[in-house]
Amino acid sequence: MKLKPLADRVVLKQDAAEERTSSGIYLTSSAQEKPEVYEVVEVGPGGLVEGNEVTMIVTPGQKVLVGKYSGSKVKLDEQEYTIVRQSDILAVIE
């Protein structure tokens, strides 16, 4: 199956958590903090949303920064995705 977002929504996949610190200490899975850095997987078409024209700026493959509690979590084919509105994306990482 494949997720195809509607309107101004974006499907994101979260980057893996760091397994060790910068000094080389390995972290247990409970101590690993998941980053708010995501990879854009799929982008909706944009269009008219709540009376305003929305042009999609992000593209698949880009790395973006999203707020910690933003979006809806979805699990599909053993992979976890997050679906957010484009306006919930805080920054594009270059």
C-alpha positions in Angstrom: 0.0 0.0 0.0 1.0 3.6 -0.5 -0.1 6.8 1.3 -1.2 9.6 -0.9 -1.9 12.8 1.1 -4.7 15.2 0.2 -4.7 19.0 0.0 -1.8 20.6 2.0 -0.8 17.4 3.9 2.7 15.9 3.9 3.7 12.3 4.7 6.9 12.1 6.8 9.2 9.4 8.0 11.2 10.0 11.2 15.0 9.7 11.2 16.5 7.0 13.4 17.4 7.9 17.0 21.0 8.3 18.0 22.4 5.1 19.3 25.4 6.6 21.0 26.6 10.0 22.3 29.2 12.2 20.7 31.7 10.8 23.3 31.0 7.3 22.2 28.8 6.0 25.0 26.1 3.6 23.7 22.5 4.5 24.8 19.8 2.0 25.7 16.6 2.2 23.6 14.7 3.8 26.5 17.4 6.5 26.7 17.5 7.3 23.0 15.7 10.5 22.2 13.9 10.6 18.9 14.8 13.6 16.8 12.2 15.9 15.3 14.0 15.6 12.0 11.9 13.9 9.3 12.3 12.9 5.7 9.5 14.0 3.3 8.0 10.8 1.7 5.0 12.2 -0.2 3.4 15.6 -0.7 -0.2 16.5 -1.4 -1.3 18.6 -4.4 -2.0 21.8 -2.4 -4.9 23.8 -3.8 -7.7 25.6 -2.0 -7.6 25.0 1.8 -10.0 26.8 4.1 -10.5 29.5 1.5 -6.8 30.2 0.9 -4.7 29.0 -2.0 -1.8 26.8 -0.8 1.2 26.1 -3.0 3.3 23.2 -1.8 6.9 24.2 -1.1 8.4 20.9 0.2 9.4 18.0 -2.1 9.9 14.3 -1.4 13.4 13.6 -0.2 13.9 16.8 1.8 14.8 16.8 5.5 12.4 18.9 7.6 12.1 19.9 11.2 8.6 19.4 12.8 7.3 20.2 16.3 7.5 17.3 18.8 3.7 16.7 19.1 2.7 17.7 15.5 0.7 15.5 13.2 -0.9 12.1 13.2 1.0 8.9 13.5 0.1 6.1 11.1 1.7 2.6 10.8 1.6 1.0 7.4 3.5 -2.1 6.3 5.6 -2.2 9.6 6.8 1.4 8.9 5.6 4.4 11.0 4.7 7.6 9.3 3.6 11.0 10.5 1.1 13.1 8.5 1.2 16.9 9.0 0.0 20.0 7.3 2.6 21.9 5.4 2.1 24.8 7.8 3.2 22.5 10.7 6.7 22.1 9.2 9.0 24.5 11.0 12.0 24.5 8.7 13.7 22.7 5.8 17.2 21.4 6.6 19.7 22.0 3.9 
